[in-house]
Amino acid sequence: MFERIVLATDLSPDWDQILVCAEEFKSLGCEQIILTHVVATSGITGAHPAARSEVLPTLVAQKKQLESQGFNVIIETPVGQPAFSLNEVAQYHFASLIVAGSHGKSALREAVLGSVSNALLHQIRCPVLLINTKRLQKEAPGEPCQLRTGELLRHVLFPTDFSTVANGAVAALKNLIPRGVTEMTLLHALEVMEPCPAAALAPAESAARSCLSSLEGHLKSIGDFQIHSHMSQGHPISIILDFLRKGNFSLVVMGTQGRGLVAEILLGSVAYNIARLAPCPVLLVPQP
């Protein structure tokens, strides 16, 4: 499914932990890795070659680490804005997945301008796997793999609102199931306006349960795994995060579509907030 992926390394210690677990990506079908570090534009003429030379030794060391795990590795050091550059690298190499950390180096940049991962979601052209690097820092020290190698597809959570965007992610689910999914939970958050009479709510509940049942049956026919369906009333972000806190999920799969940079920064999006706060990796799939 994801034979060729872009690993968007920022050369931080977080990525040392992620690269130790790179074999986890083989469960997604990965054979080739485009190891990418974006050299941010500084406005200083002639500074880019020096910046590339400075990061190259670290990139070469990371390349050797990935090659030792059986991957074919190419190094890319594009110059420009990270979100645009990562999409361009993915398109140039016909990559089918971008892997990035969901928190950048600068807290100020995250608070004021939005993180690289947030900007990436607005330019998303292929699926993006976001890994919460702050969560990695809280894992028990001494563990051989912070991403829990071999468990990425153990229990997948798929939140859906039955929209075209969400339905576009179903194709990704169908491709993941044969690769080793052992359990899956389908989740729908039914948003209601207060107050809402029970009689008015009943048709929406019935329609949602019917959609969940249909999707469950469709996915169940693809492979032998456990599947559950849940529906709760409330705001999607609160419902999804509550499920993540209570359950032991290994991956969240969600459909996403940018709706405008200013709106997303001011209001936030379900996809970005889940990716930022989830205790497990989040695979975001754009609408085809």
ZADO-1210 file (C-alpha; in nm, 4 decimals, padded with zeros to 6 digits):
<atoms>
<atom x="00.0000" y="00.0000" z="00.0000" code="MET" pos="1"/>
<atom x="00.2703" y="00.2480" z="00.1050" code="PHE" pos="2"/>
<atom x="00.5703" y="00.1041" z="-00.0816" code="GLU" pos="3"/>
<atom x="00.7522" y="00.4392" z="-00.1026" code="ARG" pos="4"/>
<atom x="00.7275" y="00.6872" z="00.1840" code="ILE" pos="5"/>
<atom x="00.8737" y="01.0267" z="00.2718" code="VAL" pos="6"/>
<atom x="01.0218" y="01.0475" z="00.6227" code="LEU" pos="7"/>
<atom x="01.0255" y="01.4168" z="00.7172" code="ALA" pos="8"/>
<atom x="01.3096" y="01.4273" z="00.9692" code="THR" pos="9"/>
<atom x="01.3877" y="01.7463" z="01.1615" code="ASP" pos="10"/>
<atom x="01.7120" y="01.5878" z="01.2936" code="LEU" pos="11"/>
<atom x="01.5915" y="01.6219" z="01.6543" code="SER" pos="12"/>
<atom x="01.6376" y="01.3509" z="01.9228" code="PRO" pos="13"/>
<atom x="01.2707" y="01.2627" z="01.8689" code="ASP" pos="14"/>
<atom x="01.3619" y="01.1321" z="01.5264" code="TRP" pos="15"/>
<atom x="01.6382" y="00.9159" z="01.6687" code="ASP" pos="16"/>
<atom x="01.3611" y="00.7336" z="01.8547" code="GLN" pos="17"/>
<atom x="01.1399" y="00.7124" z="01.5463" code="ILE" pos="18"/>
<atom x="01.4182" y="00.5746" z="01.3248" code="LEU" pos="19"/>
<atom x="01.4932" y="00.2981" z="01.5743" code="VAL" pos="20"/>
<atom x="01.1379" y="00.1791" z="01.5028" code="CYS" pos="21"/>
<atom x="01.1450" y="00.2227" z="01.1253" code="ALA" pos="22"/>
<atom x="01.0823" y="-00.1477" z="01.0696" code="GLU" pos="23"/>
<atom x="00.7283" y="-00.0719" z="01.1884" code="GLU" pos="24"/>
<atom x="00.6649" y="00.0882" z="00.8489" code="PHE" pos="25"/>
<atom x="00.7165" y="-00.2473" z="00.6794" code="LYS" pos="26"/>
<atom x="00.3757" y="-00.3457" z="00.8150" code="SER" pos="27"/>
<atom x="00.2390" y="-00.0730" z="00.5850" code="LEU" pos="28"/>
<atom x="00.4224" y="-00.2215" z="00.2860" code="GLY" pos="29"/>
<atom x="00.7165" y="00.0212" z="00.2855" code="CYS" pos="30"/>
<atom x="01.0229" y="-00.0784" z="00.0831" code="GLU" pos="31"/>
<atom x="01.1793" y="00.2570" z="-00.0048" code="GLN" pos="32"/>
<atom x="01.2246" y="00.5643" z="00.2139" code="ILE" pos="33"/>
<atom x="01.2836" y="00.9191" z="00.0916" code="ILE" pos="34"/>
<atom x="01.4647" y="01.0632" z="00.3948" code="LEU" pos="35"/>
<atom x="01.3852" y="01.4340" z="00.3731" code="THR" pos="36"/>
<atom x="01.5065" y="01.7336" z="00.5678" code="HIS" pos="37"/>
<atom x="01.3745" y="02.0698" z="00.4499" code="VAL" pos="38"/>
<atom x="01.6262" y="02.3536" z="00.4629" code="VAL" pos="39"/>
<atom x="01.4037" y="02.6457" z="00.5598" code="ALA" pos="40"/>
<atom x="01.4547" y="02.9629" z="00.3586" code="THR" pos="41"/>
<atom x="01.6521" y="03.2181" z="00.5584" code="SER" pos="42"/>
<atom x="01.6663" y="03.5065" z="00.3140" code="GLY" pos="43"/>
<atom x="02.0486" y="03.5105" z="00.3255" code="ILE" pos="44"/>
<atom x="02.1954" y="03.4773" z="-00.0226" code="THR" pos="45"/>
<atom x="02.4232" y="03.1764" z="-00.0577" code="GLY" pos="46"/>
<atom x="02.3351" y="03.0285" z="00.2827" code="ALA" pos="47"/>
<atom x="02.1608" y="02.7186" z="00.1467" code="HIS" pos="48"/>
<atom x="02.4708" y="02.5181" z="00.0398" code="PRO" pos="49"/>
<atom x="02.6266" y="02.5741" z="00.3823" code="ALA" pos="50"/>
<atom x="02.3051" y="02.4699" z="00.5561" code="ALA" pos="51"/>
<atom x="02.2886" y="02.1530" z="00.3476" code="ARG" pos="52"/>
<atom x="02.6516" y="02.0676" z="00.4276" code="SER" pos="53"/>
<atom x="02.5834" y="02.1149" z="00.7975" code="GLU" pos="54"/>
<atom x="02.2965" y="01.8638" z="00.8111" code="VAL" pos="55"/>
<atom x="02.4379" y="01.6086" z="00.5670" code="LEU" pos="56"/>
<atom x="02.6443" y="01.4036" z="00.8186" code="PRO" pos="57"/>
<atom x="02.3385" y="01.3484" z="01.0382" code="THR" pos="58"/>
<atom x="02.1278" y="01.2544" z="00.7370" code="LEU" pos="59"/>
<atom x="02.3915" y="01.0078" z="00.6176" code="VAL" pos="60"/>
<atom x="02.3965" y="00.8458" z="00.9640" code="ALA" pos="61"/>
<atom x="02.0176" y="00.8197" z="00.9602" code="GLN" pos="62"/>
<atom x="02.0306" y="00.6751" z="00.6089" code="LYS" pos="63"/>
<atom x="02.2703" y="00.4015" z="00.7217" code="LYS" pos="64"/>
<atom x="02.0440" y="00.3200" z="01.0148" code="GLN" pos="65"/>
<atom x="01.7461" y="00.2782" z="00.7832" code="LEU" pos="66"/>
<atom x="01.9474" y="00.0723" z="00.5338" code="GLU" pos="67"/>
<atom x="02.0507" y="-00.1615" z="00.8157" code="SER" pos="68"/>
<atom x="01.6792" y="-00.2328" z="00.8622" code="GLN" pos="69"/>
<atom x="01.6416" y="-00.3370" z="00.4990" code="GLY" pos="70"/>
<atom x="01.5153" y="-00.0186" z="00.3329" code="PHE" pos="71"/>
<atom x="01.6266" y="00.1398" z="00.0071" code="ASN" pos="72"/>
<atom x="01.6976" y="00.5014" z="00.1100" code="VAL" pos="73"/>
<atom x="01.7287" y="00.8282" z="-00.0843" code="ILE" pos="74"/>
<atom x="01.8243" y="01.1584" z="00.0833" code="ILE" pos="75"/>
<atom x="01.6500" y="01.4818" z="-00.0155" code="GLU" pos="76"/>
<atom x="01.7318" y="01.8300" z="00.1208" code="THR" pos="77"/>
<atom x="01.4897" y="02.0696" z="-00.0518" code="PRO" pos="78"/>
<atom x="01.4978" y="02.4414" z="00.0223" code="VAL" pos="79"/>
<atom x="01.1755" y="02.6218" z="00.1035" code="GLY" pos="80"/>
<atom x="00.8701" y="02.6088" z="00.3264" code="GLN" pos="81"/>
<atom x="00.8464" y="02.2639" z="00.4867" code="PRO" pos="82"/>
<atom x="00.4816" y="02.1880" z="00.4075" code="ALA" pos="83"/>
<atom x="00.5119" y="02.2792" z="00.0375" code="PHE" pos="84"/>
<atom x="00.8528" y="02.1138" z="00.0028" code="SER" pos="85"/>
<atom x="00.7404" y="01.7830" z="00.1557" code="LEU" pos="86"/>
<atom x="00.4458" y="01.7609" z="-00.0811" code="ASN" pos="87"/>
<atom x="00.6733" y="01.8396" z="-00.3750" code="GLU" pos="88"/>
<atom x="00.9201" y="01.5685" z="-00.2725" code="VAL" pos="89"/>
<atom x="00.6361" y="01.3184" z="-00.2337" code="ALA" pos="90"/>
<atom x="00.5003" y="01.4032" z="-00.5789" code="GLN" pos="91"/>
<atom x="00.8436" y="01.3953" z="-00.7456" code="TYR" pos="92"/>
<atom x="00.9177" y="01.0464" z="-00.6105" code="HIS" pos="93"/>
<atom x="00.5593" y="00.9208" z="-00.6480" code="PHE" pos="94"/>
<atom x="00.5514" y="00.8516" z="-00.2732" code="ALA" pos="95"/>
<atom x="00.2220" y="00.7314" z="-00.1292" code="SER" pos="96"/>
<atom x="00.2779" y="00.8426" z="00.2323" code="LEU" pos="97"/>
<atom x="00.4450" y="01.1233" z="00.4278" code="ILE" pos="98"/>
<atom x="00.5553" y="01.0497" z="00.7857" code="VAL" pos="99"/>
<atom x="00.6033" y="01.3555" z="01.0068" code="ALA" pos="100"/>
<atom x="00.6123" y="01.4507" z="01.3729" code="GLY" pos="101"/>
<atom x="00.3056" y="01.6322" z="01.4998" code="SER" pos="102"/>
<atom x="00.5089" y="01.8825" z="01.7034" code="HIS" pos="103"/>
<atom x="00.7857" y="02.1072" z="01.5775" code="GLY" pos="104"/>
<atom x="01.0964" y="02.2320" z="01.7528" code="LYS" pos="105"/>
<atom x="00.9599" y="02.5773" z="01.8301" code="SER" pos="106"/>
<atom x="00.6787" y="02.6224" z="02.0805" code="ALA" pos="107"/>
<atom x="00.6459" y="02.9861" z="01.9713" code="LEU" pos="108"/>
<atom x="00.6018" y="02.8880" z="01.6084" code="ARG" pos="109"/>
<atom x="00.3347" y="02.6346" z="01.7059" code="GLU" pos="110"/>
<atom x="00.1447" y="02.8869" z="01.9182" code="ALA" pos="111"/>
<atom x="00.1602" y="03.1801" z="01.6776" code="VAL" pos="112"/>
<atom x="00.1900" y="03.0455" z="01.3245" code="LEU" pos="113"/>
<atom x="00.0823" y="02.6822" z="01.3546" code="GLY" pos="114"/>
<atom x="00.3192" y="02.3858" z="01.3339" code="SER" pos="115"/>
<atom x="00.4672" y="02.2372" z="01.0194" code="VAL" pos="116"/>
<atom x="00.2248" y="01.9471" z="01.0514" code="SER" pos="117"/>
<atom x="-00.0720" y="02.1862" z="01.0664" code="ASN" pos="118"/>
<atom x="00.0481" y="02.3648" z="00.7526" code="ALA" pos="119"/>
<atom x="00.1088" y="02.0265" z="00.5908" code="LEU" pos="120"/>
<atom x="-00.2561" y="01.9331" z="00.6419" code="LEU" pos="121"/>
<atom x="-00.3626" y="02.2372" z="00.4399" code="HIS" pos="122"/>
<atom x="-00.1489" y="02.1261" z="00.1463" code="GLN" pos="123"/>
<atom x="-00.2070" y="01.7530" z="00.1879" code="ILE" pos="124"/>
<atom x="-00.1966" y="01.5644" z="-00.1426" code="ARG" pos="125"/>
<atom x="-00.1236" y="01.2125" z="-00.0190" code="CYS" pos="126"/>
<atom x="-00.1847" y="01.0369" z="00.3143" code="PRO" pos="127"/>
<atom x="00.0141" y="01.1677" z="00.6109" code="VAL" pos="128"/>
<atom x="00.1117" y="00.9644" z="00.9168" code="LEU" pos="129"/>
<atom x="00.1606" y="01.2002" z="01.2120" code="LEU" pos="130"/>
<atom x="00.3524" y="01.0753" z="01.5143" code="ILE" pos="131"/>
<atom x="00.3131" y="01.2633" z="01.8420" code="ASN" pos="132"/>
<atom x="00.6771" y="01.3267" z="01.9297" code="THR" pos="133"/>
<atom x="00.5902" y="01.4703" z="02.2715" code="LYS" pos="134"/>
<atom x="00.4309" y="01.1363" z="02.3554" code="ARG" pos="135"/>
<atom x="00.7542" y="00.9603" z="02.2629" code="LEU" pos="136"/>
<atom x="00.9362" y="01.1623" z="02.5284" code="GLN" pos="137"/>
<atom x="00.6983" y="01.0283" z="02.7951" code="LYS" pos="138"/>
<atom x="00.7427" y="00.6609" z="02.7079" code="GLU" pos="139"/>
<atom x="00.9290" y="00.4409" z="02.9525" code="ALA" pos="140"/>
<atom x="01.3054" y="00.4810" z="02.9040" code="PRO" pos="141"/>
<atom x="01.5004" y="00.1802" z="02.7888" code="GLY" pos="142"/>
<atom x="01.2250" y="00.0321" z="02.5715" code="GLU" pos="143"/>
<atom x="01.3678" y="-00.0968" z="02.2415" code="PRO" pos="144"/>
<atom x="01.1057" y="00.0795" z="02.0319" code="CYS" pos="145"/>
<atom x="00.8993" y="00.3814" z="02.1264" code="GLN" pos="146"/>
<atom x="00.6483" y="00.3112" z="01.8494" code="LEU" pos="147"/>
<atom x="00.5821" y="-00.0438" z="01.9724" code="ARG" pos="148"/>
<atom x="00.7063" y="-00.2300" z="01.6678" code="THR" pos="149"/>
<atom x="00.4639" y="-00.4882" z="01.5331" code="GLY" pos="150"/>
<atom x="00.1587" y="-00.3241" z="01.6899" code="GLU" pos="151"/>
<atom x="00.0777" y="-00.0387" z="01.4533" code="LEU" pos="152"/>
<atom x="-00.2205" y="-00.2276" z="01.3079" code="LEU" pos="153"/>
<atom x="-00.3220" y="-00.4018" z="01.6305" code="ARG" pos="154"/>
<atom x="-00.6318" y="-00.1890" z="01.7051" code="HIS" pos="155"/>
<atom x="-00.7368" y="00.0792" z="01.4562" code="VAL" pos="156"/>
<atom x="-00.9846" y="00.3546" z="01.5443" code="LEU" pos="157"/>
<atom x="-01.1798" y="00.4989" z="01.2502" code="PHE" pos="158"/>
<atom x="-01.3877" y="00.8080" z="01.3383" code="PRO" pos="159"/>
<atom x="-01.6370" y="00.8882" z="01.0634" code="THR" pos="160"/>
<atom x="-01.9106" y="01.1420" z="00.9952" code="ASP" pos="161"/>
<atom x="-02.0102" y="00.9549" z="00.6751" code="PHE" pos="162"/>
<atom x="-01.9051" y="01.2530" z="00.4649" code="SER" pos="163"/>
<atom x="-01.7319" y="01.2263" z="00.1279" code="THR" pos="164"/>
<atom x="-01.4036" y="01.3098" z="00.3002" code="VAL" pos="165"/>
<atom x="-01.4469" y="01.0338" z="00.5595" code="ALA" pos="166"/>
<atom x="-01.5570" y="00.7841" z="00.2971" code="ASN" pos="167"/>
<atom x="-01.2404" y="00.8566" z="00.1018" code="GLY" pos="168"/>
<atom x="-01.0412" y="00.7091" z="00.3926" code="ALA" pos="169"/>
<atom x="-01.2316" y="00.3799" z="00.3715" code="VAL" pos="170"/>
<atom x="-01.0107" y="00.2760" z="00.0791" code="ALA" pos="171"/>
<atom x="-00.7071" y="00.3106" z="00.3068" code="ALA" pos="172"/>
<atom x="-00.8772" y="00.0953" z="00.5691" code="LEU" pos="173"/>
<atom x="-00.9532" y="-00.1722" z="00.3103" code="LYS" pos="174"/>
<atom x="-00.5853" y="-00.1821" z="00.2117" code="ASN" pos="175"/>
<atom x="-00.4648" y="-00.1959" z="00.5723" code="LEU" pos="176"/>
<atom x="-00.6896" y="-00.4852" z="00.6794" code="ILE" pos="177"/>
<atom x="-00.5015" y="-00.7580" z="00.4879" code="PRO" pos="178"/>
<atom x="-00.1691" y="-00.6256" z="00.6197" code="ARG" pos="179"/>
<atom x="-00.2460" y="-00.7397" z="00.9746" code="GLY" pos="180"/>
<atom x="-00.5299" y="-00.5437" z="01.1357" code="VAL" pos="181"/>
<atom x="-00.6515" y="-00.7559" z="01.4273" code="THR" pos="182"/>
<atom x="-00.9151" y="-00.5214" z="01.5685" code="GLU" pos="183"/>
<atom x="-01.1012" y="-00.2126" z="01.4480" code="MET" pos="184"/>
<atom x="-01.3457" y="00.0291" z="01.6091" code="THR" pos="185"/>
<atom x="-01.5773" y="00.2474" z="01.4023" code="LEU" pos="186"/>
<atom x="-01.6870" y="00.5647" z="01.5816" code="LEU" pos="187"/>
<atom x="-01.9506" y="00.8245" z="01.4960" code="HIS" pos="188"/>
<atom x="-02.0046" y="01.1400" z="01.7001" code="ALA" pos="189"/>
<atom x="-02.3639" y="01.2563" z="01.6648" code="LEU" pos="190"/>
<atom x="-02.3633" y="01.6340" z="01.7052" code="GLU" pos="191"/>
<atom x="-02.6940" y="01.7722" z="01.8309" code="VAL" pos="192"/>
<atom x="-02.8161" y="02.1238" z="01.8921" code="MET" pos="193"/>
<atom x="-02.9417" y="02.1800" z="02.2459" code="GLU" pos="194"/>
<atom x="-03.2207" y="02.1499" z="02.3278" code="PRO" pos="195"/>
<atom x="-03.3168" y="01.8743" z="02.0838" code="CYS" pos="196"/>
<atom x="-03.6401" y="01.6759" z="02.1312" code="PRO" pos="197"/>
<atom x="-03.5985" y="01.2989" z="02.1275" code="ALA" pos="198"/>
<atom x="-03.8501" y="01.2724" z="01.8426" code="ALA" pos="199"/>
<atom x="-03.6363" y="01.4992" z="01.6257" code="ALA" pos="200"/>
<atom x="-03.3165" y="01.3143" z="01.7156" code="LEU" pos="201"/>
<atom x="-03.4486" y="00.9637" z="01.6434" code="ALA" pos="202"/>
<atom x="-03.4239" y="00.9800" z="01.2602" code="PRO" pos="203"/>
<atom x="-03.0614" y="01.1009" z="01.2764" code="ALA" pos="204"/>
<atom x="-02.9695" y="00.8253" z="01.5214" code="GLU" pos="205"/>
<atom x="-03.1393" y="00.5620" z="01.3068" code="SER" pos="206"/>
<atom x="-02.9634" y="00.6810" z="00.9910" code="ALA" pos="207"/>
<atom x="-02.6240" y="00.6870" z="01.1656" code="ALA" pos="208"/>
<atom x="-02.6682" y="00.3354" z="01.3059" code="ARG" pos="209"/>
<atom x="-02.7657" y="00.2115" z="00.9610" code="SER" pos="210"/>
<atom x="-02.4525" y="00.3675" z="00.8082" code="CYS" pos="211"/>
<atom x="-02.2321" y="00.2171" z="01.0800" code="LEU" pos="212"/>
<atom x="-02.3849" y="-00.1258" z="01.0316" code="SER" pos="213"/>
<atom x="-02.3389" y="-00.1087" z="00.6559" code="SER" pos="214"/>
<atom x="-01.9750" y="00.0014" z="00.6861" code="LEU" pos="215"/>
<atom x="-01.9034" y="-00.2643" z="00.9478" code="GLU" pos="216"/>
<atom x="-02.0435" y="-00.5384" z="00.7246" code="GLY" pos="217"/>
<atom x="-01.8475" y="-00.4116" z="00.4241" code="HIS" pos="218"/>
<atom x="-01.5153" y="-00.4063" z="00.6111" code="LEU" pos="219"/>
<atom x="-01.5783" y="-00.7366" z="00.7876" code="LYS" pos="220"/>
<atom x="-01.6111" y="-00.9087" z="00.4491" code="SER" pos="221"/>
<atom x="-01.2501" y="-00.8163" z="00.3637" code="ILE" pos="222"/>
<atom x="-01.0662" y="-01.0055" z="00.6383" code="GLY" pos="223"/>
<atom x="-01.0807" y="-01.2030" z="00.9605" code="ASP" pos="224"/>
<atom x="-01.0577" y="-00.9496" z="01.2442" code="PHE" pos="225"/>
<atom x="-01.2635" y="-00.8093" z="01.5295" code="GLN" pos="226"/>
<atom x="-01.4739" y="-00.5036" z="01.4513" code="ILE" pos="227"/>
<atom x="-01.6921" y="-00.2860" z="01.6747" code="HIS" pos="228"/>
<atom x="-01.9218" y="00.0117" z="01.6103" code="SER" pos="229"/>
<atom x="-02.0003" y="00.2926" z="01.8538" code="HIS" pos="230"/>
<atom x="-02.2078" y="00.6096" z="01.8366" code="MET" pos="231"/>
<atom x="-02.2042" y="00.8864" z="02.0977" code="SER" pos="232"/>
<atom x="-02.3678" y="01.2274" z="02.1200" code="GLN" pos="233"/>
<atom x="-02.1342" y="01.5232" z="02.1477" code="GLY" pos="234"/>
<atom x="-01.8594" y="01.7186" z="01.9735" code="HIS" pos="235"/>
<atom x="-01.6349" y="01.4960" z="01.7566" code="PRO" pos="236"/>
<atom x="-01.3071" y="01.6080" z="01.9148" code="ILE" pos="237"/>
<atom x="-01.4301" y="01.5399" z="02.2697" code="SER" pos="238"/>
<atom x="-01.5840" y="01.2055" z="02.1740" code="ILE" pos="239"/>
<atom x="-01.2769" y="01.0832" z="01.9849" code="ILE" pos="240"/>
<atom x="-01.0297" y="01.1906" z="02.2543" code="LEU" pos="241"/>
<atom x="-01.2444" y="01.0277" z="02.5228" code="ASP" pos="242"/>
<atom x="-01.2360" y="00.7000" z="02.3291" code="PHE" pos="243"/>
<atom x="-00.8598" y="00.7284" z="02.2868" code="LEU" pos="244"/>
<atom x="-00.8116" y="00.7841" z="02.6591" code="ARG" pos="245"/>
<atom x="-01.0261" y="00.4846" z="02.7537" code="LYS" pos="246"/>
<atom x="-00.9145" y="00.2444" z="02.4816" code="GLY" pos="247"/>
<atom x="-00.5808" y="00.0933" z="02.3925" code="ASN" pos="248"/>
<atom x="-00.5619" y="00.1963" z="02.0275" code="PHE" pos="249"/>
<atom x="-00.2515" y="00.1618" z="01.8130" code="SER" pos="250"/>
<atom x="-00.3540" y="00.3828" z="01.5183" code="LEU" pos="251"/>
<atom x="-00.6214" y="00.6378" z="01.4246" code="VAL" pos="252"/>
<atom x="-00.7282" y="00.6607" z="01.0590" code="VAL" pos="253"/>
<atom x="-00.9203" y="00.9730" z="00.9553" code="MET" pos="254"/>
<atom x="-01.0249" y="01.1496" z="00.6391" code="GLY" pos="255"/>
<atom x="-00.9229" y="01.5138" z="00.6114" code="THR" pos="256"/>
<atom x="-00.9598" y="01.8156" z="00.3880" code="GLN" pos="257"/>
<atom x="-00.8208" y="02.1656" z="00.4397" code="GLY" pos="258"/>
<atom x="-01.0794" y="02.4434" z="00.4503" code="ARG" pos="259"/>
<atom x="-00.8575" y="02.7510" z="00.4441" code="GLY" pos="260"/>
<atom x="-00.5485" y="02.8450" z="00.6441" code="LEU" pos="261"/>
<atom x="-00.6977" y="03.1324" z="00.8462" code="VAL" pos="262"/>
<atom x="-01.0103" y="02.9381" z="00.9445" code="ALA" pos="263"/>
<atom x="-00.8057" y="02.6380" z="01.0549" code="GLU" pos="264"/>
<atom x="-00.5629" y="02.8435" z="01.2668" code="ILE" pos="265"/>
<atom x="-00.8423" y="03.0340" z="01.4398" code="LEU" pos="266"/>
<atom x="-01.0942" y="02.7539" z="01.4861" code="LEU" pos="267"/>
<atom x="-00.8881" y="02.4367" z="01.4651" code="GLY" pos="268"/>
<atom x="-00.9931" y="02.1242" z="01.2772" code="SER" pos="269"/>
<atom x="-01.0993" y="01.7851" z="01.4061" code="VAL" pos="270"/>
<atom x="-00.8201" y="01.6117" z="01.2145" code="ALA" pos="271"/>
<atom x="-00.5433" y="01.8422" z="01.3340" code="TYR" pos="272"/>
<atom x="-00.6557" y="01.8453" z="01.6965" code="ASN" pos="273"/>
<atom x="-00.6807" y="01.4672" z="01.7083" code="ILE" pos="274"/>
<atom x="-00.3352" y="01.4355" z="01.5507" code="ALA" pos="275"/>
<atom x="-00.1964" y="01.6836" z="01.8039" code="ARG" pos="276"/>
<atom x="-00.3510" y="01.5208" z="02.1113" code="LEU" pos="277"/>
<atom x="-00.3818" y="01.1514" z="02.0261" code="ALA" pos="278"/>
<atom x="-00.1671" y="00.9109" z="02.2308" code="PRO" pos="279"/>
<atom x="-00.0978" y="00.7020" z="01.9195" code="CYS" pos="280"/>
<atom x="-00.0003" y="00.7681" z="01.5558" code="PRO" pos="281"/>
<atom x="-00.2677" y="00.9215" z="01.3307" code="VAL" pos="282"/>
<atom x="-00.3021" y="00.8426" z="00.9598" code="LEU" pos="283"/>
<atom x="-00.4754" y="01.1275" z="00.7762" code="LEU" pos="284"/>
<atom x="-00.6124" y="01.0469" z="00.4329" code="VAL" pos="285"/>
<atom x="-00.7097" y="01.3313" z="00.1942" code="PRO" pos="286"/>
<atom x="-01.0164" y="01.3122" z="-00.0232" code="GLN" pos="287"/>
<atom x="-00.9191" y="01.1635" z="-00.3620" code="PRO" pos="288"/>
</atoms>
